[in-house]
Amino acid sequence: MNFSIFGLGNVGSVFYNNFSKKNNFLTFSKNNKFNCNINNNSNNYINLFKNNHLFIELIGNIEISIEIILNSIKKNNNFITANKDLISKYIFLINFLFKKNKLKTYYEASTCGVIPIIKLLNNFYFKDKFLYLFGVLNGTCNYILSNIKNINFLNLIKISIKKGIAEKQYSNDIFGIDTVFKTSIIISKINNYNIFYYNIYLESIFNINKFVRKIFYYKKFISYYYNLNNYIFLNISLFFLKNKILKYINNSYNFLILNGIYSKKTLLLANGAGGLPTSYSVFSNLHYSFKKNFFLKKKCNNIIIINKNFFCFNFLLKINFCYNIFYYLFILKIIYLKIYYKKYILIKTKKTYYKKILFFLYFFKNKKFFFNKIL
């Protein structure tokens, strides 16, 4: 099977470099003289559109993407894209054109990075009706809001570009336009009709003032969908949250909370920004596009299963007071962090082996004790 990759940017370069054998790939981007006018580069451009080639579009430009789609249909080739703008505007038209010609199109990478929401909606939740959906769909905005207390807004954008979380042309991320496109795709799939991006209310996080930066609540740029008796409410804006679970969803992570009539509440959490997670979604679409399932080539390694007695944990020990305890802690070289003196001793240890703790407790088997593992 041969592949044609259009665009070697943040996502395309990571995707292309993951393959050891690159003979089957034809690439086309700005770096190798990609030009819309194609006056000086027409032969290379025509060579990309061949039969029995899987077309992978990672450019992000609608005009060029439409030309690639028409050529893929003309040459009877399947199509993979990560273009949010294209899919949000023409999702049902593209599906119709490819189904009519008995071809397949995949756009998992255009929504939530590693979260396979399109596959779930197609294969698992196809019968369910969702009452509401909310979550963070933009990893770049989440990274900025997670660190806005300590670092300046413009400095955070520069850091996110260096880390590969944001693209060099970051305006779509910061102004929330990419989030609108992603929300439009997911809500359109849920309702089975096209909900255009301009129907969604948007407030961007650009130019956050000092009061918002220093506020105590957790700040999240949330996409919110609510269906009340077929009256649909759509909103993308900055929310202040008290929820302790959402506190730990920081940096470039995305999450989605779905509430369906049959499936009830579902939480999806994964990395959603950067070249690596998005390229993995493209990679999964690539394998899913083959009709025959095949196994990845892996070497058979001898796996050694370690007994649970050797696991290393932090421990919390509660035992009746005795001076010998300090002696055995010293002999067994068990490093402890805190000790509380009363009628009993409460000891919090550093990471140590399970077997060591059992050996320690053997000397105090006649005493009442309590211990538990801490992750």
C-alpha positions as CSV (number, residue, x, y, z in Angstrom):
1,M,0.0,0.0,0.0
2,N,1.3,3.5,-1.0
3,F,0.6,6.7,0.8
4,S,0.5,10.4,-0.2
5,I,1.0,12.9,2.6
6,F,-0.1,16.5,2.0
7,G,1.6,18.8,4.6
8,L,4.6,18.2,6.9
9,G,3.9,20.7,9.6
10,N,3.7,20.0,13.4
11,V,1.5,16.9,13.0
12,G,2.6,15.7,9.5
13,S,6.4,15.7,10.4
14,V,5.9,13.6,13.5
15,F,3.6,11.2,11.7
16,Y,6.0,10.8,8.8
17,N,9.1,10.3,11.0
18,N,7.4,7.4,12.9
19,F,7.8,5.2,9.9
20,S,11.1,3.4,9.3
21,K,10.4,2.4,5.7
22,K,9.6,5.6,3.8
23,N,9.8,4.3,0.2
24,N,6.0,4.0,0.1
25,F,5.4,7.6,1.0
26,L,5.0,10.6,-1.3
27,T,5.1,13.9,0.6
28,F,4.2,17.4,-0.4
29,S,4.5,20.5,1.7
30,K,5.8,24.1,1.7
31,N,9.3,22.9,2.5
32,N,9.6,20.9,-0.7
33,K,8.3,23.8,-2.9
34,F,4.6,23.4,-2.4
35,N,2.9,26.2,-4.2
36,C,-0.9,26.7,-5.0
37,N,-0.1,28.0,-8.5
38,I,2.1,24.9,-9.2
39,N,3.7,26.6,-12.2
40,N,7.2,25.3,-11.5
41,N,6.2,22.2,-9.7
42,S,3.4,20.7,-11.7
43,N,5.0,17.3,-12.3
44,N,5.6,16.6,-8.6
45,Y,2.1,17.7,-7.9
46,I,0.5,15.4,-10.5
47,N,2.6,12.4,-9.3
48,L,0.9,12.7,-5.8
49,F,-2.5,11.8,-7.2
50,K,-2.1,8.2,-8.1
51,N,-4.3,5.1,-8.0
52,N,-4.0,2.8,-5.0
53,H,-2.7,5.6,-2.8
54,L,-4.2,6.5,0.6
55,F,-4.4,10.3,0.7
56,I,-3.5,11.8,4.1
57,E,-4.2,15.6,4.2
58,L,-2.6,17.5,7.1
59,I,-2.4,21.0,5.6
60,G,-5.3,22.9,7.2
61,N,-6.3,24.8,4.1
62,I,-9.8,24.4,2.7
63,E,-9.2,25.3,-0.9
64,I,-6.3,22.9,-1.3
65,S,-8.1,20.2,0.7
66,I,-11.1,20.3,-1.6
67,E,-8.8,19.7,-4.6
68,I,-7.3,16.7,-2.7
69,I,-10.7,15.3,-1.9
70,L,-11.9,15.5,-5.6
71,N,-8.7,13.8,-6.8
72,S,-9.0,11.1,-4.2
73,I,-12.5,10.3,-5.4
74,K,-11.4,10.5,-9.0
75,K,-8.6,8.0,-8.3
76,N,-10.7,5.7,-6.1
77,N,-8.6,6.3,-3.0
78,N,-9.6,6.5,0.7
79,F,-9.0,9.8,2.5
80,I,-7.7,10.7,6.0
81,T,-7.7,14.3,7.3
82,A,-7.0,16.4,10.4
83,N,-8.6,19.5,8.9
84,K,-11.1,20.9,11.5
85,D,-12.2,23.8,9.3
86,L,-13.0,21.5,6.3
87,I,-14.9,18.8,8.3
88,S,-16.9,21.2,10.4
89,K,-18.3,22.9,7.2
90,Y,-18.6,20.0,4.8
91,I,-18.9,16.9,7.0
92,F,-22.1,15.4,5.5
93,L,-21.2,16.4,1.9
94,I,-17.8,14.7,2.2
95,N,-19.4,11.6,3.7
96,F,-22.0,11.5,1.0
97,L,-19.5,11.8,-1.8
98,F,-17.2,9.1,-0.5
99,K,-20.1,6.7,0.3
100,K,-21.6,7.1,-3.1
101,N,-18.2,6.1,-4.7
102,K,-17.8,3.2,-2.2
103,L,-14.9,4.9,-0.5
104,K,-14.0,5.8,3.1
105,T,-13.1,9.0,4.8
106,Y,-11.5,9.3,8.3
107,Y,-11.3,12.5,10.4
108,E,-10.6,11.4,14.0
109,A,-7.6,13.7,14.3
110,S,-9.7,16.8,13.6
111,T,-11.5,16.6,17.0
112,C,-9.9,15.7,20.4
113,G,-6.3,14.5,19.8
114,V,-6.0,11.0,21.2
115,I,-9.6,10.7,22.4
116,P,-11.4,8.5,19.8
117,I,-14.7,10.3,20.1
118,I,-15.7,9.8,16.4
119,K,-15.1,6.0,16.6
120,L,-17.2,5.9,19.8
121,L,-20.0,7.9,18.2
122,N,-20.0,5.7,15.0
123,N,-19.5,2.3,16.6
124,F,-20.6,2.4,20.2
125,Y,-23.0,5.3,20.9
126,F,-24.9,5.2,17.6
127,K,-28.2,4.3,19.3
128,D,-27.8,6.6,22.3
129,K,-29.3,10.1,22.7
130,F,-27.1,12.6,24.6
131,L,-28.7,15.1,27.0
132,Y,-25.6,17.1,27.5
133,L,-21.9,17.2,26.8
134,F,-19.2,19.4,28.1
135,G,-15.4,19.4,28.2
136,V,-12.2,21.0,27.2
137,L,-11.5,20.5,23.5
138,N,-8.5,22.7,23.1
139,G,-5.2,21.6,24.7
140,T,-3.4,24.8,23.9
141,C,-6.0,27.0,25.8
142,N,-6.0,24.5,28.7
143,Y,-2.2,24.7,28.9
144,I,-2.3,28.5,29.0
145,L,-5.1,28.6,31.6
146,S,-3.2,26.1,33.8
147,N,-0.1,28.3,34.0
148,I,-1.6,31.8,33.7
149,K,-1.2,32.5,37.5
150,N,2.6,32.5,37.3
151,I,3.5,33.3,33.7
152,N,2.6,36.1,31.4
153,F,0.0,35.4,28.6
154,L,2.4,36.2,25.7
155,N,5.2,34.2,27.2
156,L,2.9,31.2,27.6
157,I,2.1,31.3,23.9
158,K,5.9,31.4,23.1
159,I,6.5,28.4,25.4
160,S,3.6,26.4,24.0
161,I,5.0,27.0,20.4
162,K,8.5,25.8,21.5
163,K,6.9,22.7,23.1
164,G,4.9,21.9,20.0
165,I,1.6,22.4,21.8
166,A,0.6,25.3,19.7
167,E,1.2,26.0,16.0
168,K,3.2,29.0,14.8
169,Q,0.0,30.5,13.5
170,Y,-1.7,30.4,16.9
171,S,-4.6,32.8,16.4
172,N,-7.2,30.1,15.7
173,D,-6.2,28.4,19.0
174,I,-6.2,31.5,21.2
175,F,-9.3,33.1,19.8
176,G,-11.2,29.8,20.1
177,I,-11.9,29.2,16.4
178,D,-10.4,25.7,16.4
179,T,-12.6,24.9,19.5
180,V,-15.7,26.0,17.6
181,F,-14.8,23.8,14.6
182,K,-14.2,20.8,16.9
183,T,-17.5,21.4,18.8
184,S,-19.4,21.7,15.5
185,I,-18.0,18.3,14.3
186,I,-18.9,16.4,17.5
187,I,-22.4,18.0,18.0
188,S,-23.2,17.3,14.3
189,K,-22.3,13.7,14.7
190,I,-24.4,13.4,17.8
191,N,-27.5,14.9,16.2
192,N,-27.0,13.5,12.7
193,Y,-27.4,16.9,11.0
194,N,-25.0,19.7,10.3
195,I,-24.7,22.3,13.1
196,F,-22.6,25.0,11.6
197,Y,-19.9,26.8,13.5
198,Y,-21.5,30.2,13.3
199,N,-24.5,28.9,15.4
200,I,-22.2,28.4,18.4
201,Y,-21.7,31.2,21.0
202,L,-18.0,31.9,21.5
203,E,-16.0,33.9,24.1
204,S,-12.2,33.7,23.6
205,I,-9.6,33.7,26.4
206,F,-7.5,36.3,24.6
207,N,-6.2,39.2,26.8
208,I,-7.3,37.9,30.2
209,N,-7.2,40.6,32.8
210,K,-5.2,40.4,36.1
211,F,-8.2,39.8,38.2
212,V,-9.1,36.6,36.3
213,R,-5.5,35.5,36.3
214,K,-5.3,35.6,40.2
215,I,-8.8,34.3,40.9
216,F,-9.0,31.3,43.2
217,Y,-11.2,29.1,41.1
218,Y,-10.0,26.6,38.4
219,K,-10.2,28.2,35.0
220,K,-11.2,26.0,32.0
221,F,-12.1,26.9,28.4
222,I,-15.2,24.7,28.1
223,S,-17.4,23.7,25.3
224,Y,-21.0,23.1,26.5
225,Y,-23.9,21.4,24.8
226,Y,-27.4,20.9,26.3
227,N,-30.4,19.4,24.6
228,L,-33.7,20.2,26.3
229,N,-36.7,18.8,24.4
230,N,-34.9,19.4,21.1
231,Y,-34.0,23.0,22.1
232,I,-30.2,23.0,21.7
233,F,-27.9,25.3,23.8
234,L,-24.3,25.7,22.6
235,N,-21.7,27.7,24.4
236,I,-17.9,28.0,24.4
237,S,-16.5,30.3,27.0
238,L,-14.2,30.6,30.1
239,F,-15.7,28.8,33.1
240,F,-14.7,29.1,36.8
241,L,-15.0,25.6,38.5
242,K,-14.8,24.2,42.0
243,N,-14.8,20.6,40.9
244,K,-11.7,18.9,42.4
245,I,-11.6,16.2,39.7
246,L,-11.2,18.9,37.0
247,K,-8.4,20.5,39.0
248,Y,-5.9,17.8,37.9
249,I,-6.8,18.0,34.2
250,N,-4.1,20.5,33.4
251,N,-1.7,21.5,30.7
252,S,-2.4,20.1,27.2
253,Y,-5.1,17.5,28.3
254,N,-8.6,17.4,26.9
255,F,-11.6,15.8,28.6
256,L,-15.2,15.1,27.6
257,I,-18.1,14.3,29.9
258,L,-21.1,12.8,28.0
259,N,-24.5,12.1,29.5
260,G,-26.7,9.8,27.5
261,I,-30.1,8.2,28.1
262,Y,-28.7,4.6,27.9
263,S,-25.0,5.0,28.6
264,K,-25.5,7.6,31.5
265,K,-22.3,9.5,32.3
266,T,-19.0,8.9,30.5
267,L,-15.7,10.6,31.2
268,L,-13.0,10.6,28.4
269,L,-9.6,12.0,29.2
270,A,-6.4,12.2,27.1
271,N,-3.7,14.4,25.7
272,G,-5.2,16.7,23.1
273,A,-2.5,19.1,21.8
274,G,0.8,18.7,20.0
275,G,2.2,16.7,17.1
276,L,2.5,13.3,18.9
277,P,-1.1,12.8,20.1
278,T,-2.7,14.1,16.9
279,S,-0.4,12.1,14.7
280,Y,-1.4,9.0,16.7
281,S,-5.0,9.6,15.8
282,V,-3.9,9.8,12.1
283,F,-1.9,6.6,12.6
284,S,-5.0,4.8,14.1
285,N,-7.1,5.9,11.2
286,L,-4.4,4.6,8.8
287,H,-4.6,1.1,10.3
288,Y,-8.4,1.3,10.6
289,S,-8.6,2.1,6.8
290,F,-7.4,-1.4,5.8
291,K,-10.1,-3.9,5.1
292,K,-8.1,-6.8,6.5
293,N,-7.0,-6.6,10.1
294,F,-3.3,-7.3,10.7
295,F,-1.0,-7.5,13.6
296,L,1.9,-5.1,14.1
297,K,5.3,-6.8,13.9
298,K,6.7,-7.1,17.4
299,K,9.5,-9.3,18.8
300,C,8.5,-11.9,21.3
301,N,10.2,-11.0,24.6
302,N,10.4,-13.2,27.7
303,I,8.2,-11.5,30.2
304,I,9.1,-11.8,33.9
305,I,6.2,-11.5,36.3
306,I,7.2,-10.0,39.6
307,N,5.5,-11.2,42.8
308,K,3.4,-8.6,44.5
309,N,5.4,-8.9,47.7
310,F,8.2,-7.0,45.9
311,F,6.1,-4.0,44.9
312,C,7.3,-0.6,46.0
313,F,4.8,1.8,47.7
314,N,4.5,4.5,50.2
315,F,3.0,3.1,53.5
316,L,1.1,4.5,56.4
317,L,1.7,2.5,59.6
318,K,-0.3,2.9,62.8
319,I,1.1,0.9,65.8
320,N,1.1,1.0,69.6
321,F,4.0,2.9,71.0
322,C,7.2,1.0,71.6
323,Y,10.9,2.1,71.5
324,N,11.9,-1.0,69.6
325,I,10.1,0.4,66.6
326,F,12.9,2.9,66.0
327,Y,15.5,0.2,66.3
328,Y,13.9,-2.1,63.6
329,L,13.3,0.9,61.3
330,F,17.0,1.7,61.5
331,I,18.1,-2.0,61.1
332,L,15.8,-2.6,58.1
333,K,16.7,0.8,56.6
334,I,13.1,1.9,56.3
335,I,13.1,5.7,55.6
336,Y,10.2,7.4,57.3
337,L,8.8,10.9,56.7
338,K,6.6,11.7,59.6
339,I,6.0,10.3,63.1
340,Y,3.2,11.3,65.4
341,Y,3.5,10.5,69.1
342,K,0.6,9.6,71.3
343,K,-0.6,6.3,72.6
344,Y,0.3,5.0,69.2
345,I,2.8,5.9,66.5
346,L,1.6,6.9,63.1
347,I,4.5,6.5,60.6
348,K,4.5,7.6,56.9
349,T,7.3,5.9,55.0
350,K,9.1,6.8,51.8
351,K,8.7,4.3,48.9
352,T,9.9,0.9,50.2
353,Y,9.3,-2.7,49.3
354,Y,6.2,-4.6,50.5
355,K,8.3,-7.5,51.8
356,K,10.4,-5.2,53.9
357,I,7.3,-3.8,55.7
358,L,5.9,-7.4,56.3
359,F,9.3,-8.3,57.8
360,F,9.2,-5.2,60.0
361,L,5.7,-6.0,61.3
362,Y,6.7,-9.6,62.1
363,F,8.5,-8.3,65.2
364,F,5.3,-6.7,66.4
365,K,2.9,-9.4,65.6
366,N,1.5,-9.5,69.2
367,K,0.6,-5.8,69.0
368,K,-2.3,-4.2,67.2
369,F,-1.3,-2.5,64.1
370,F,-2.8,-1.0,60.9
371,F,-1.0,-0.3,57.6
372,N,-2.1,0.7,54.2
373,K,-0.5,1.5,50.8
374,I,-0.4,5.1,49.5
375,L,-0.1,5.8,45.8
